[in-house]
Amino acid sequence: MRQDRGVSKHPMAEVPDALFADAEAEARWRDRFTAARVSLPRWAHDAPDRNLYLSNSSGVWEVYAWDRATGTHRQVTDRPNGTSYAAIGPDGEHIWWFADSDGNELGTWVNELFAGRPSGEAPGPAMPGSELGYPAGIEIGRTVSAVGVSNDAGTTVFVSHDGGTARVVYRDEHDGGVAALSRDETLLAIEHSEHGDNRHPALRVLSVADGSTVAEKWDGKGKGLDAIAFSPVQGDQRLLVLHERHGREELLVWDLATDTETEIALDLPGEVTADWYPDGSAIVVVHTHEARNTLHRYDLATGRLSQLDTPNGTIGAAAVRPDGTVEYAWSNAARPPVVRAQYSDGTEQVLLEPPGHKAPPSAELTDVFVPAEGIGNVHALYARPAGAPDGPLPTIFTLHGGPHSADEDRFSAYRAVWLDAGFAVVHVNYRGSTGYGSAWRDAIEGRPGLTELADVAAVHAWAVEKGLADPARCVVNGASWGGYLSLLALGTQPQLWAAGIAGVPVADYLAAYADEMEPLRAFDRALFGGSPDEVPERYVECSPITYVDQVRAPVLVVAGENDPRCPIQQIENYLERLAVRHAAYEVYRYDAGHGSLVVAETIKQIAIEVHFVRRALGL
């Protein structure tokens, strides 16, 4: 039964009335979560005044429509557990959004007019004839649309003409999805893993007319290709592609008209991604190096690379308007997120400010490069509470999800509340993280979890040796893959941790594999080198439940009832083992999926976590 309904056979986590006795401090941490935020707007190609974006202005993350010509905003979706996937057609007449049930990510695409639908009328099916499944890419053209659907049968790509009944142009048991539609709507690029490794996809370009293969590209074992977008110019069949032939993510342009390609060599450290300028003459490049981003324009004819003047921090997304204005979402650790517009003359302004109060600022992050034997330096980010006394502090080691992700110099209300509570915070970009090259990202293959935790242990040792972290009050926490790592750390490194928090974790890998969504099974097969039937010993070795009897520290588990990624039953298996041992643990279950889009629910979970750790450490 759901714990939020008051029934549980496990010890229920306590929900505090407040975290701070001081009213100002209590308001400050809550204000960071309740402050309205917006995503970078996306606009209709042929009607750029018509935009959509995501916002939590209502208290739940939902889809919004913005007409720049009139300055009007409209909330498109209004669902109990929020909405996170949406797209807009080139003519700006329709908005598509993905309708799942209670955050389970299983559903279909629906659409409605940009101006809205009559009161009481439900949105209509966006692609009649498609199947129920998990979203696997979407491209909307003027007359042609394509959606990818993933389910237990594999991947299916549907194409529809003029809103008619969908037809199948691709079906395969392996993971894949829709990647890009050419501007003339004759070519459809898909990513696939028919070679058996969805961590390193290949590309196929199909004819929209009959689904036949026009071209193929695969760089071989361990080298993925990602299609970013076709040129926005009518008749131009150049496809912008991300590759990793030289050990890191770089760019190339694949011209389908001649089946030729041009690699783009940029004199930049780290990794890059990009998108087109509207006239197809240049690309806007987002460069990532050591947890921060810079923004550049690259001229395709001359090869000239010029840096745009943006503040230090993280750029979450960037796009170029028809008039050449570059719009981007930005934040850093101290300053809350903002959507900015940089005009062709170099001037800037805030583009979109949601209503209501602004999020209070937080503390800067400090870079740390910790030597680790045989692998070079592990990059970590460290923050210390303002005004904290010298000497060791209780420290939260928060581990990011993914694992194909990274912690960056971005604003985090979550980090800020721990700092307000007097904890130092350490982020570890362990092996498996992105942004540090292909070898670093792929180093966990064959032994996931345990590999990352060796890096976490190295950073832990550094923090203790430098007198920054109190070794008796170190806490490991994370969500998703970070939650998995936290449970695994509590069992394999019990001497390091005084408490642990695992949000929506993998807890029992064999049971998780049996119940999780098919794209995650494909990911696991690529990560472990096979299925549980093929390499059972690896899954057992890297599963938290294998080490549950070694757990000594109190542990809090936060789990979603409808989670298709880290299903609830495998978490229950782990909790039952804790219960048999009479271990110190608490559980919080909520009625949604892999995380919550509801602000009030997020605040509740954060309060539970901080309160749990304080009690566990005797603070």
Long-range contacts (C-beta under 8 A, 24 or more apart in sequence): 2-561, 2-589, 2-590, 2-591, 3-587, 3-588, 3-589, 3-590, 4-589, 4-590, 4-591, 8-587, 8-589, 9-579, 10-575, 10-579, 10-585, 10-586, 10-587, 11-585, 11-586, 11-587, 12-586, 12-587, 12-588, 13-556, 13-558, 13-586, 13-587, 13-588, 13-608, 13-612, 14-586, 14-608, 14-611, 14-612, 14-615, 15-604, 15-607, 15-608, 15-611, 16-607, 16-608, 16-611, 19-417, 19-421, 19-607, 19-610, 19-611, 20-420, 20-421, 25-420, 28-360, 28-420, 29-413, 29-416, 29-417, 29-420, 30-603, 31-357, 31-359, 31-360, 32-336, 32-359, 32-360, 32-362, 32-413, 32-416, 32-417, 33-413, 33-599, 33-602, 33-603, 33-606, 34-59, 34-356, 34-357, 34-599, 34-603, 35-336, 35-356, 35-357, 35-358, 35-359, 36-354, 36-355, 36-356, 37-336, 37-337, 37-354, 37-359, 38-64, 38-339, 38-352, 38-354, 39-317, 39-329, 39-339, 40-316, 40-317, 40-318, 40-319, 40-327, 40-328, 40-329, 40-339, 41-66, 41-327, 41-339, 41-351, 41-352, 42-87, 42-88, 42-319, 43-68, 43-88, 43-92, 43-321, 44-88, 44-89, 44-90, 44-91, 44-92, 45-90, 45-232, 46-90, 46-91, 46-92, 46-142, 47-90, 47-91, 47-92, 47-93, 48-321, 48-322, 49-92, 50-88, 50-92, 50-114, 51-88, 52-76, 52-86, 52-87, 52-88, 52-95, 53-352, 54-83, 54-84, 54-86, 55-354, 56-597, 56-599, 57-354, 57-355, 57-356, 59-598, 59-599, 59-600, 60-597, 60-598, 60-599, 61-597, 61-598, 63-95, 63-97, 65-95, 65-114, 65-116, 66-352, 67-114, 74-116, 76-112, 76-116, 80-598, 81-591, 81-592, 81-593, 81-596, 81-597, 81-598, 82-596, 82-597, 82-598, 83-597, 84-597, 85-135, 85-138, 87-138, 87-140, 88-114, 88-140, 89-140, 89-141, 89-142, 89-145, 90-140, 90-141, 90-142, 91-142, 94-126, 96-126, 96-138, 96-140, 97-123, 98-135, 99-123, 100-593, 101-562, 102-561, 102-562, 102-591, 102-592, 102-593, 103-560, 103-562, 103-563, 103-592, 103-593, 103-594, 103-595, 103-596, 103-597, 104-562, 104-563, 104-564, 104-593, 105-134, 105-135, 105-517, 105-564, 105-565, 105-593, 105-594, 106-132, 106-133, 106-134, 106-517, 106-564, 107-132, 107-135, 108-132, 108-133, 109-135, 109-138, 109-147, 127-158, 127-160, 127-166, 128-160, 128-164, 128-165, 128-166, 129-158, 129-160, 129-165, 129-166, 129-167, 130-158, 130-166, 131-156, 131-158, 134-517, 134-518, 134-519, 134-564, 136-175, 136-176, 136-177, 136-178, 136-519, 137-177, 137-178, 137-179, 137-190, 137-191, 138-178, 139-178, 139-179, 139-180, 139-181, 139-188, 140-181, 141-181, 141-185, 142-185, 143-185, 144-181, 144-185, 144-208, 146-178, 146-181, 146-188, 146-208, 147-178, 148-176, 148-177, 148-178, 148-190, 150-175, 150-177, 150-517, 150-518, 150-519, 151-518, 152-518, 153-518, 154-518, 155-192, 157-188, 157-190, 157-206, 159-188, 159-208, 159-211, 168-211, 169-206, 169-208, 169-211, 170-204, 170-206, 170-211, 174-198, 174-522, 175-518, 175-519, 175-522, 175-523, 176-201, 179-203, 179-226, 179-227, 180-227, 180-228, 180-229, 180-230, 180-239, 181-208, 181-230, 182-230, 182-237, 182-239, 182-256, 183-230, 183-231, 183-232, 183-233, 183-234, 183-235, 183-236, 184-234, 184-235, 184-237, 187-214, 187-230, 187-237, 187-256, 189-227, 189-230, 189-239, 191-225, 191-226, 191-227, 193-522, 193-526, 195-221, 196-525, 196-526, 197-221, 197-222, 197-526, 198-519, 198-522, 198-523, 198-526, 199-224, 199-404, 199-442, 199-445, 199-523, 199-526, 199-527, 200-224, 200-244, 200-526, 201-225, 201-226, 203-227, 203-241, 205-239, 205-256, 214-256, 215-254, 215-256, 215-259, 217-241, 217-254, 217-261, 219-243, 219-244, 219-245, 222-438, 222-442, 223-438, 228-273, 228-274, 228-275, 229-275, 229-276, 231-276, 231-280, 232-276, 232-278, 232-279, 232-280, 233-279, 233-280, 236-280, 238-280, 240-274, 240-275, 240-276, 240-283, 242-273, 244-438, 247-437, 247-438, 247-439, 248-437, 248-438, 249-273, 249-434, 249-438, 251-283, 251-285, 253-300, 264-298, 264-300, 266-296, 266-298, 266-305, 267-305, 268-294, 268-296, 268-305, 270-435, 270-436, 271-434, 271-435, 271-437, 274-298, 275-318, 275-319, 275-320, 276-320, 277-320, 277-324, 278-320, 278-321, 278-322, 278-324, 284-318, 284-319, 284-320, 284-326, 286-315, 286-318, 288-408, 288-435, 289-435, 290-367, 290-379, 290-435, 291-365, 291-367, 291-379, 291-381, 291-406, 291-407, 291-408, 291-409, 291-429, 291-435, 292-408, 292-409, 293-408, 295-326, 295-328, 308-342, 309-342, 309-346, 310-340, 310-342, 312-409, 313-409, 313-410, 314-408, 314-409, 314-410, 316-410, 327-351, 331-410, 331-411, 332-364, 332-409, 332-410, 332-411, 333-362, 333-363, 333-364, 333-365, 333-381, 333-383, 333-409, 333-410, 333-411, 333-412, 333-415, 334-361, 334-362, 334-363, 334-364, 334-411, 335-361, 335-411, 336-361, 336-411, 337-410, 337-411, 359-411, 359-413, 360-416, 362-411, 362-412, 362-413, 362-415, 362-416, 362-419, 363-416, 363-419, 365-409, 365-427, 368-426, 368-459, 368-462, 370-458, 370-459, 370-462, 371-458, 372-454, 372-455, 372-458, 375-431, 375-443, 375-455, 378-428, 378-429, 378-430, 378-431, 378-455, 378-458, 378-459, 379-429, 379-436, 380-426, 380-427, 380-428, 380-429, 380-459, 380-462, 381-407, 381-408, 381-409, 381-426, 381-427, 381-429, 382-424, 382-425, 382-426, 382-427, 382-463, 382-468, 383-415, 383-419, 383-424, 383-425, 384-419, 384-424, 384-468, 385-419, 385-420, 385-422, 385-423, 385-424, 386-419, 388-422, 388-424, 391-467, 392-464, 392-467, 392-468, 392-469, 392-470, 392-471, 393-422, 393-423, 393-424, 393-468, 393-469, 393-470, 393-473, 394-422, 394-423, 394-424, 394-470, 394-473, 394-474, 394-475, 394-617, 394-619, 395-423, 395-424, 395-425, 395-426, 395-463, 395-468, 395-469, 395-470, 395-473, 395-474, 395-475, 396-423, 396-424, 396-425, 396-426, 396-475, 396-477, 396-613, 397-426, 397-428, 397-456, 397-459, 397-460, 397-474, 397-475, 397-476, 397-477, 398-425, 398-426, 398-427, 398-477, 398-478, 398-482, 399-427, 399-428, 399-430, 399-452, 399-456, 399-476, 399-477, 399-478, 399-481, 399-482, 399-485, 399-486, 400-427, 400-429, 400-433, 400-478, 400-481, 400-482, 401-478, 401-479, 401-480, 401-481, 401-482, 401-483, 402-432, 402-433, 402-434, 402-480, 402-481, 403-430, 403-432, 403-433, 403-444, 403-448, 403-452, 403-481, 404-432, 404-433, 404-434, 404-441, 405-433, 405-434, 405-481, 406-433, 406-434, 406-435, 406-436, 407-433, 408-435, 414-606, 417-606, 417-610, 418-610, 421-610, 421-614, 422-619, 423-475, 423-613, 424-463, 424-468, 424-469, 426-459, 426-463, 426-469, 428-455, 428-456, 428-459, 430-455, 430-456, 431-455, 444-527, 445-526, 445-527, 445-528, 445-529, 446-528, 446-529, 446-538, 447-538, 447-541, 447-542, 448-527, 448-528, 448-542, 449-484, 449-485, 449-488, 449-542, 450-488, 450-492, 450-541, 450-542, 452-485, 453-485, 453-488, 453-489, 453-492, 453-493, 456-485, 456-489, 456-493, 457-493, 457-496, 460-496, 471-496, 472-498, 473-498, 473-617, 474-498, 475-499, 475-500, 475-501, 475-613, 475-616, 475-617, 476-500, 476-501, 477-501, 477-502, 477-503, 477-609, 478-502, 478-503, 479-503, 479-504, 479-505, 479-558, 479-595, 480-504, 480-505, 480-565, 480-566, 480-594, 480-595, 481-506, 483-558, 483-566, 484-544, 484-566, 487-544, 487-555, 487-557, 487-574, 488-542, 488-543, 488-544, 488-547, 490-544, 490-547, 490-551, 490-552, 490-553, 490-555, 491-544, 491-546, 491-547, 491-548, 491-549, 491-550, 491-551, 492-547, 492-550, 494-550, 494-551, 494-552, 494-553, 497-553, 498-553, 498-616, 498-617, 499-553, 499-554, 499-555, 499-556, 499-612, 499-613, 499-616, 499-617, 500-553, 500-554, 500-555, 500-556, 501-555, 501-556, 501-558, 501-609, 501-612, 501-613, 502-555, 502-556, 502-557, 502-558, 503-557, 503-558, 503-559, 503-595, 503-605, 504-558, 504-559, 504-560, 504-563, 504-565, 504-566, 504-594, 504-595, 505-544, 505-557, 505-559, 505-566, 505-571, 506-543, 506-544, 506-566, 506-570, 507-543, 507-544, 507-545, 507-557, 507-566, 507-570, 507-571, 507-573, 507-574, 507-575, 508-543, 508-544, 508-545, 508-570, 508-571, 508-573, 508-574, 509-539, 509-540, 509-542, 509-543, 509-544, 509-545, 509-570, 510-536, 510-539, 510-540, 510-543, 511-567, 511-569, 511-570, 511-573, 512-566, 512-567, 512-570, 513-539, 515-567, 515-569, 515-570, 516-564, 516-565, 516-566, 516-567, 517-564, 517-565, 520-564, 520-565, 544-574, 545-573, 545-574, 545-577, 548-574, 548-577, 548-578, 548-581, 549-577, 549-581, 551-578, 551-583, 553-584, 553-616, 554-584, 554-585, 554-586, 554-612, 554-616, 555-583, 555-584, 555-585, 555-586, 556-585, 556-586, 556-587, 556-588, 556-608, 556-609, 556-612, 556-613, 557-585, 557-586, 557-587, 557-588, 558-587, 558-588, 558-589, 558-590, 558-605, 558-608, 558-609, 559-587, 559-588, 559-589, 559-590, 560-589, 560-590, 560-591, 560-592, 560-593, 560-594, 560-595, 560-596, 561-589, 561-590, 561-591, 561-592, 562-591, 562-592, 562-593, 563-593, 563-594, 564-593, 564-594, 565-593, 565-594, 566-594, 584-616, 586-612
